[in-house]
């Protein structure tokens, strides 16, 4: 398992979200496209985090692609702020869980 890589990508996602002045939806799209999609849960996450991660990815990619938008962008663009905020919080929780997991293993 390469959990350090998973943590690197989750860290980048958190900073992508925090450092932007875009809408919550646009921040979430950027974090997904540039960071979250790089994580292979079988390789980069401990077993206990894989289902939560897979569920998150499914929730962020459930609308069909539209003209000029991929399926992730179409899904997240259709969310209201509360929905986007919940997914952002999940990313933050996963970052914390993986950081704690790695801290206890060293």
N, C-alpha and C positions, 0 to 999 in steps of 0.2 A: 504494500500500500504506500502511496505517495501523498500522505495527508498534508505534508508541507506545501505541496503544490495546490491542493484544495484550499488551504488557508490563504495562500498568496492570492488566489483568484477571488475568494470571499472578501479579503481585505481590499482588493482593488474595487470590487463592487460597492463596498461600503463607502470608499472615498469617491467613487464616481457619483454616487447618490448625494453625498454630503457636500461635495465641492461645486455642485451645479446650481445655476439660478433658473434652470428650466422648470417646467411643470413636474409634478410628481410622476406623472405618466412617462414623460420624456426621460426623466432620470432613471426610471425603472427599465425602460426600453434599452437605454445605453448600458446599464449594468448587466442586463441579460445578454445582449448581443456581444459585448466586448469582454465580459468576465464569466458570468454564470455558465454560458454555453461551453466554455473551455473545460469545465469540470466533468470528469468521467466518474460517476459515483462508485463504480466497482473498483476503480483504481485509486481515487483521490479522497474517499470518505470512509470512515469506519462504518461497519455494518449498521450500527444503531442510528445513523443519520441518513442512510440511503433512501428509505421510504419517504421521509419528510422532504428530502431534496427532489425526488422523482415526482412527488405530488405537486410541489411548487412548480416544477418545470411544466407539468401538464396543465396547471391552472394558468400559466403565462403563455400558453401556446395552444389554445383550444378553438380559436376562431379561424376560419379559412382565410388564406391570403386574399387581399383585395388588390385592385389595380394600384400600383405604386407602393404597396405595403406588403411586407411579409406577414406570416401568421402571428408572430410574436408582436409585431408592431400593431397589427389589427386588433389583437386580443387586448393588449394593454391600453391602447388608445380609447377603447370602448369602456374602460373602467372609470368609475367616479373616484374622487380623491380618497374616500374611506377605503375602498377596495385596494387601490394602489398602496396606500399607507400600510395596510395589513400585510401585503406581500413584502414591502420594504422592511417591516418589523421582523418578518420571518427570516429574511436574509441576515439581518443583524443578529438574531438569535442563533442562527446557524454559525455565523462567524464566531460568536462567543463560545458556543458549544465545542467547536473544533479547536479553538485556541486553548480552552480548558483541557480538552482531551490530550492535546499535544504536550501541554505543560505537565500533566500528570505522568506522562510516559517518559519524560526526560530526567 
